[in-house]
Amino acid sequence: MAQLLVVEDDERIRTALIRALRERGHAVDSAGTAMSGLQQAVEGRPDLVVLDLGLPDLDGAELLRMLRAVSTVPVIVATARDDDGSIVSALDAGADDYVLKPFQAGQLEARIRAVLRRAGGVEAPAAVTVGDLTVDPRTRRVTLAGAPVELAPKEFDLLAYLAARVGTVVAKRELLREVWQLPYGGSDKTVDVHLSWLRRKLGESAAEPRLIQTVRGVGVRLAEPEP
């Protein structure tokens, strides 16, 4: 999972990008102006910035030059400007890649992976096997006893987070903060409902757990089935 910063002034596009990237396992912060984006990029130290050029307070190319003066964070420019001058200017200013709107989320995700590989940045961890369950964050595939398990995006995010911490008890508040991106809290019921759905798809239940084990008053863990 990578920590991303999306700098985009169009709220509709920004919201869609955040949702799509989170569904693909990334943690995403956002900014609607150049100066707030610069502040977050410097203080938050993201793994990669997705940058629009048409920002209300400052042109994105100028922001890129300012950012390059203080940071080497990889930047993908995502914009509707398709003229050679804008592309060359952005790349000369330090952009690592340039993608034209409109684009599919999968295309942007592939470019993010490629840029992070080149930069030596964060990549998805290798597949994790617990008992007869295998979780592969790179392909977002899950198998149980060799058979594929179809999960909704948030169900996968939840399972992948637990799989990255096999045997460790994770508090529900941590899951709300890291999986649902709710730093100021939310309802534990959200976690409970998704755990119930996840258990059902893995052929178990809270009453008869195998892999997803609740530690009362503490949290939940993914672990080898108890004898």
C-alpha positions in Angstrom: 0.0 0.0 0.0 1.3 3.4 -0.9 0.5 6.8 0.7 -0.7 9.0 -2.0 -1.6 12.7 -2.2 -4.1 13.9 -4.9 -4.0 17.6 -5.7 -7.1 18.3 -7.8 -9.5 21.3 -7.6 -12.5 19.6 -9.2 -14.4 18.0 -6.3 -16.1 15.4 -8.4 -12.9 14.2 -10.0 -11.0 14.4 -6.7 -13.7 12.3 -4.9 -13.8 9.7 -7.7 -10.0 9.4 -7.7 -9.8 9.0 -3.9 -12.4 6.3 -4.0 -10.8 4.4 -6.8 -7.3 4.5 -5.3 -8.5 3.5 -1.9 -10.4 0.6 -3.4 -7.0 -0.5 -4.9 -5.4 -0.6 -1.4 -3.8 2.8 -1.2 -4.0 5.4 1.6 -5.0 8.7 0.0 -4.9 12.3 1.2 -6.1 15.2 -1.0 -5.9 18.9 -1.5 -8.0 21.3 -3.7 -5.4 24.1 -4.1 -1.7 24.4 -5.0 -0.6 25.8 -1.7 -2.4 23.3 0.5 -1.1 20.6 -1.7 2.5 21.9 -1.3 2.1 22.0 2.5 0.7 18.5 2.6 3.4 17.1 0.3 6.1 18.6 2.5 4.6 17.8 5.9 2.9 14.5 5.1 5.7 13.0 3.1 3.6 10.9 0.7 5.0 8.2 -1.4 3.7 9.8 -4.6 1.7 12.9 -5.7 -1.0 12.9 -8.4 -1.1 16.5 -9.6 -3.6 18.5 -11.7 -2.2 21.5 -13.6 -5.3 23.6 -13.6 -5.4 24.7 -9.9 -7.3 27.9 -8.8 -4.5 29.6 -6.8 -1.4 28.7 -8.7 -0.6 26.8 -11.9 0.3 23.2 -11.2 3.5 23.5 -13.2 4.6 26.3 -10.9 3.7 24.1 -7.9 5.7 21.3 -9.3 8.8 23.6 -9.6 8.3 24.7 -6.0 7.9 21.1 -4.8 11.0 20.0 -6.6 13.0 22.7 -4.8 12.3 21.0 -1.5 11.3 17.4 -2.2 12.1 14.4 -4.5 8.7 12.8 -4.1 7.5 11.1 -7.3 4.8 13.2 -9.2 2.4 12.0 -11.8 0.7 14.9 -13.6 -3.0 14.2 -14.4 -4.5 16.9 -16.6 -6.6 17.7 -19.6 -3.8 19.7 -21.2 -2.7 17.6 -24.1 -0.4 20.1 -26.0 3.2 19.3 -26.4 4.3 22.5 -24.6 2.5 21.6 -21.4 3.7 18.0 -21.5 7.4 19.1 -22.1 7.1 21.8 -19.5 5.8 19.5 -16.8 8.4 16.8 -17.5 11.2 19.4 -17.5 9.9 20.8 -14.2 10.3 17.3 -12.6 7.2 15.3 -13.3 7.8 11.5 -13.4 4.9 10.8 -15.7 2.0 12.5 -17.4 -1.5 11.1 -17.9 -4.3 12.8 -19.9 -7.9 13.2 -18.7 -10.1 11.4 -19.0 -8.4 8.2 -17.9 -9.4 4.9 -16.4 -8.5 4.3 -12.7 -6.7 1.1 -13.7 -4.4 3.1 -16.1 -3.5 5.5 -13.4 -2.9 2.7 -10.9 -0.5 1.0 -13.4 1.4 4.2 -13.8 1.6 4.7 -10.0 3.1 1.2 -9.7 5.6 1.8 -12.5 6.7 5.2 -11.0 7.1 3.7 -7.5 9.2 0.8 -8.9 11.5 3.2 -10.7 11.8 5.4 -7.6 12.3 2.4 -5.3 9.1 3.3 -3.6 6.4 1.3 -1.8 5.1 -1.8 -3.6 2.4 -4.2 -2.5 3.8 -6.9 -0.2 4.0 -10.5 -1.4 1.2 -12.9 -1.0 0.4 -14.1 2.5 -0.8 -17.7 3.3 -2.5 -18.5 6.6 -3.8 -22.0 6.9 -5.6 -22.7 3.6 -6.1 -19.0 2.9 -3.9 -17.0 0.5 -4.2 -13.2 0.2 -2.2 -11.5 -2.7 -2.2 -7.7 -2.3 -0.5 -7.3 -5.7 -3.3 -8.9 -7.7 -6.0 -8.4 -5.0 -6.9 -12.1 -5.3 -7.9 -14.4 -2.4 -8.1 -18.2 -2.5 -9.3 -20.6 0.1 -8.1 -24.2 -0.3 -7.2 -23.3 -3.9 -10.6 -21.9 -4.8 -11.1 -18.2 -5.6 -13.0 -16.1 -3.1 -14.9 -13.1 -4.4 -14.6 -10.1 -2.1 -16.0 -6.6 -2.3 -13.2 -3.9 -2.3 -13.5 -3.0 1.3 -13.7 -6.6 2.4 -10.4 -7.2 0.6 -8.9 -4.1 2.1 -9.9 -5.4 5.6 -8.5 -8.9 5.0 -5.3 -7.6 3.4 -4.7 -5.3 6.4 -5.1 -8.2 8.8 -3.0 -10.5 6.6 -0.1 -8.0 6.7 -0.2 -8.4 10.5 -0.7 -12.2 10.8 -1.1 -13.2 14.5 -1.3 -9.6 15.7 -4.4 -8.4 17.4 -5.7 -5.2 15.7 -8.1 -2.9 17.4 -11.3 -1.9 15.6 -10.3 1.8 16.0 -7.1 1.1 14.1 -9.1 -0.6 11.4 -11.5 2.4 11.1 -8.5 4.7 10.9 -6.3 2.7 8.4 -8.8 0.8 6.3 -11.7 3.2 6.3 -9.6 6.3 6.5 -11.6 7.7 9.5 -8.9 9.2 11.7 -11.4 10.8 14.1 -13.3 7.6 14.7 -16.5 6.0 13.4 -18.8 3.2 14.4 -17.4 -0.1 15.4 -20.5 -1.6 13.8 -19.0 -0.8 10.4 -16.1 -3.1 11.2 -18.4 -5.7 12.7 -20.6 -5.9 9.7 -17.7 -6.3 7.3 -16.1 -8.9 9.5 -19.4 -10.8 9.4 -19.5 -10.7 5.6 -15.9 -11.7 5.3 -16.3 -14.6 7.7 -19.3 -15.8 5.8 -17.3 -15.8 2.5 -14.5 -17.7 4.3 -16.9 -20.4 5.6 -16.8 -19.4 9.2 -18.7 -17.3 11.8 -18.0 -15.3 14.9 -19.5 -18.2 16.9 -17.2 -20.7 15.2 -14.1 -18.8 14.0 -11.2 -20.4 12.2 -8.9 -17.8 10.7 -10.5 -14.5 11.8 -10.3 -14.6 15.6 -11.8 -12.1 18.0 -10.0 -11.2 21.2 -12.7 -9.9 23.4 -12.2 -6.3 24.5 -9.0 -6.0 22.4 -9.7 -6.5 18.7 -9.4 -9.1 15.9 -6.6 -11.0 14.3 -5.9 -13.3 11.3 -4.1 -16.4 12.5 -3.7 -20.1 11.9 -6.7 -22.1 13.0 -6.6 -23.1 16.6 -6.4 -26.9 17.3 
